[in-house]
Amino acid sequence: MPPQFPAGDAAPVVTGDRVILCALEPRDAPAMLENDRDPETAARFGWDPGDAALWRCEQTIEQAAAMWRTGERVVFAVRESAGGPLAGIVDAQIRPRPPGAEQGGPAVELSWTTLPAARGRGIATDAVRALVAYCGGVGIGRVWAKIDHDNAPSLAVARAAGFTEVARDDRRVFLSAPAGPP
């Protein structure tokens, strides 16, 4: 049976050791805009920071809520405390096959970003660990990530969260981890 996420009215609250994963909220849009304008973030995700716009961030928040209702994808805000400001975003989505694979069945791919002020403090690692545990808790057996070779911080996060390299190409490293608690 292909992996799937439970559909619901809203994102559940998932706790990590140091972070809380919860629904994105309209109040997160300005922080998302700040992150979208960050040159490092823009380079990693392949957009022009000058194209960042508040309306796009607001639209992303609305889309994230819609995806929770269908179970199509899960998108969580990362916060250091309940009600705290946005520190990052983690998400999981079902792909037709594992990232970087020519064959294989459906797979769950994770991605993450942290706001500049939250980087280098272990927030991303704890958020990814919490997301991996969430995926295991909803019956997903394995998760995947694809990371650019030169993105040392994200590679370190993936490895610290239990991912191991399974393949690479000219641009990316493909990693996988068993889903569930660390």
N, C-alpha and C positions, 0 to 999 in steps of 0.2 A: 504494500500500500504506500503511495507517495506521501512524503511528509506534508503536514498541514498545521496551521495554527488555529487555535480555537477562536471563533468569532465572538465578539462581545460589544457591548455598548461603549466601552472605553478601555484604555490600557489598564492592566492590573498594576498594583504597586509591588515592585520586586526590590528586596533589600540585598545589598552587598555588604562587605565588611565596613566600607567607608562611604558608600554612595547609595542613593535611592534611584531606582528606575521607575518612571511614571509617565503619564501622558504629557505630550507637549501642550502648552497653553498659549492663548493669545499674547500674554505678557512676555513670552519667550522670543517673539519676533525681533525686537531690537537687538538682543544678544545674538540671535542667528544672523542678523544683518552684519553685525560686527565681525563674526566669524567668516561670513562669505566675503567680506572685504579684506580679510587677512591674506597677504600675498602667498604665504606658505600653504594655507588651506586651498586657495584658488588654484595654485599650481598642482596640488595633489589630486584635486577633483576635476581639473581641466576646464576651468572657466576664467573669464576676465574679471578681476575684482571690481573693475569699474562698472560692470554690468549688474552688480548686486543691487537688489531693490527690496524695500520693505514689503511691497505687495507680493513678491515671490515667496518671501518667508512666511507671510500670513497664509498664502495658498498652500505651502508645504504643511503647515500645521493642520489646515482643513483636510488635506489629502491623507495625512497620517491618521486622523480620526476616522475617515471613511475606510481606510484599509483595515483598521481594527474591527470595524463592523462586518467586514467580509471575510476576515481571516487571511487575506491575501498577503499581507506583510505586517511585520510588527516594528514599530518605531517608538523608541523610548527617549524621553528627556532624561538626562543624567543630572542629578542634584546631590550636593553634599549633605543636605538636610531636607526634611519635609518642608515644603513651602519655600525652600531656598532658591537662589537664582540658578539659571541654567549654567551648567559646567560643560556639557557636551551632549552628543546624540549618539545612540547606538541603534542599529536596526538589523533585522534578519529577514531575508526574503527567499522564496523558493525559486530555484533556477531549474532549467530543463536537465542539467547535468552538473557535476562538480566543476568549479572554476578551473580552466586550463585543460579540462579533459575533452577528448574527442568523442568519448562514449560514456555510457553510464546513465543511470536513472536520475530522477529528480534529486536535488541536493539543496541544503540550506546554506546560504552564503551570508556571513556577517560583515558589517562595516561599521566604522566608528570615526568620530571626530571629537576633539575637545577644543573649547575656546582657548585662545592664547593664554589667558590668566590661569587656566587650570592645567596647563601642560607641565610635565616633569614632576608631578606630585603623586603619581600612582593612581590617579582618578580613572584614567582610561583602562588600566589593567583591571582594577576592581569592577568597573562597569562591564567590561567584556566577560570577566569571570561570572558576573551575575547574569548576563545574557545567555552564556553557555549553560548555566544551571537552569535558567528558565526554559530553554529549548529542551533540555533533558526532561524537565518536569512535565512538559506537554507531549512527551512521547517521541521526540526527535532523537535519533541515535548518534548522529555525527553532524558536525558543522564544519564549514570551510571558510577560508578567507584568501583573497588575492591582494598582494601588497607590492608596490614598486620596489625594485632592488635597492634603490638609494634612500628608501624611507626607513632609516634605522630606528627611529622612535616607534613606529607602528610594528615593525618586525619584533622589537623587544617586547612590546605589549602582547603580541600574539604568542610569543614563546613563553612569556611569564604566565599567560592564561592557559597554557597547556597545549598549544598548537605545535605541530611538527611539520617540517617541510616535506612535501610529497612530490613536487615537480617545480620546474622553473622554465621560463623562456627568456627571450632577449630583454624583456622589460620587467616581468613580474616573478615573484615567488608565490607559489601556491601551497597553502598550509591547511591542515585538517586537525581536528580534535574530537574526542568523544564528547558528546553532550551530557550534561549532568553536573552534579556538584564537583568542585575541584578535589 
